[in-house]
């Protein structure tokens, strides 16, 4: 299975840099079996009903992009350098982060972001650093909220800088548990009105947590995709969530994760027979064609990057030929791609 098998041409004009407003006005491509229908996310309430369970990722994106200064004493006086930092993930002794320019930092030096927040460079290795902040808990969260910017994906950041609107736009309406440095983007299409309409239809919900890491944007660099190693991400399926999924399956309902993050987590927690167990830890699950889905019946997701692990995942769910047709239709029909783009509802079985 070669990397080029997952390539396609995407015009840059289709990369969304702002979300649809209202959220549920985004377009929705329904791919059910071999049929395709052009709809809108607001139509989801007409497509789902009693017996269906939506699995939602309740991770909360932190404002992980920071701008600060490093001051160093030299024979000529103080040398001040501006440092841009992107937090990657919490570590046992601080936070793993990227910094630019990395060459201007040494272990033991301090980066000051504001009067309320600074960090010591604890270590530098493999192009990243470990930062030890001078605040923790609620004080850290409050200081980060003051000085940090939302960590927009590279393909958006290359086209524009993050701004105040992104603090709301790049966060789900049910975000609860802080720790992600990227949003579970399929969930960004839901607003309160749509949730209320789904509840009225008898659709049920359960929440899981997967803290999405910056590794989600890492390119696949191996030609034989089966040898690619996924980045690890921390997640939790609570006993209550596992019970809700198992009850839905026992009653013959559909388990529909919203986003590839929720899908990867519940598949990590599923046994061979499809029963889901409580799970808490790091998952490195890599789903590509040939994978046998244990618990997922359908998936709501955005449109993904060429040659990405997420495109491989949806190809595993729908089949490579069908995904090629789905993506060709999306490009020809002007669907908007990536994190702020439009959505698809992928249902492998025919109606």
GIJODA-V810602 format. One record per run of one state. SS is the DSSP state (alpha for helix, beta for strand, coil for the rest). FROM is the first residue (numbers start at 1). TO is the last residue. Records with the same first field share a line. If there is no record, write none. Layout:
BEGIN
SS: FROM-TO, FROM-TO
END
This chain:
BEGIN
coil: 1-1, 7-11, 16-22, 26-26, 33-34, 48-52, 58-58, 62-64, 75-76, 92-93, 101-101, 105-109, 115-116, 126-127, 134-136, 148-148, 150-153, 158-165, 170-176, 181-184, 190-191, 201-203, 211-213, 218-223, 228-232, 238-238, 251-254, 259-259, 269-269, 271-275, 277-278, 284-297, 303-308, 319-319, 333-336, 338-342, 348-351
beta: 2-2, 15-15, 27-32, 35-40, 53-57, 59-61, 65-74, 77-91, 94-100, 110-114, 117-125, 128-133, 149-149, 177-180, 204-210, 224-224, 233-237, 255-258, 270-270, 276-276, 279-283, 298-302, 337-337, 343-347
alpha: 3-6, 12-14, 23-25, 41-47, 102-104, 137-147, 154-157, 166-169, 185-189, 192-200, 214-217, 225-227, 239-250, 260-268, 309-318, 320-332
END
